[in-house]
Amino acid sequence: MIKTIRVTEKDYLNYTDYAFKRLCKPQQMKGSGFLKIMVIWCILAVAFMLIFQFDSISLSSFHWPSAAVVALPLVVFIVAYYINMRKLRQSSVPNDNGLMLGEKTIEFSPEGIVEINPLGGCFYKWESVEAVEENNGDLYIFLDKLLALIIPSASFSSEMEKADLQALVKKYR
């Protein structure tokens, strides 16, 4: 089976989101560890402030400037974290018409998978295929924990064609 595909930046970003969630799955990590630590830090700081003001716990005597000083670094860290993550995500997008993005031809044969792109080609034995997973219609053929061949949903003319490809890959792997 020979398949000509075009991987776009959007397809790649969807793949990276899925791949990172897939990597974090075994650890059962729900949400960002950094964000959890910062929220816990803020709660502990407020708790300690309340304990040290134990004799007069009322909203009128609560020292709001201290609470603002404690909360400000939390807000700054959260904003900086999200800005840096967005910059990292955008700067990690490969070149258009390079190895990952652009048009390519993928041939599936009994020997393995041959990928041909404008800059060259690559052969993968079936032993290198770890998993075949679907995400929002896109098909990912994982060759490692993070590396995968991305086959966008737009590359398939029907669900039957996608099912045939999945069956072929599962047959040989």
Disulfide bonds with the S-S distance in Angstrom:
none
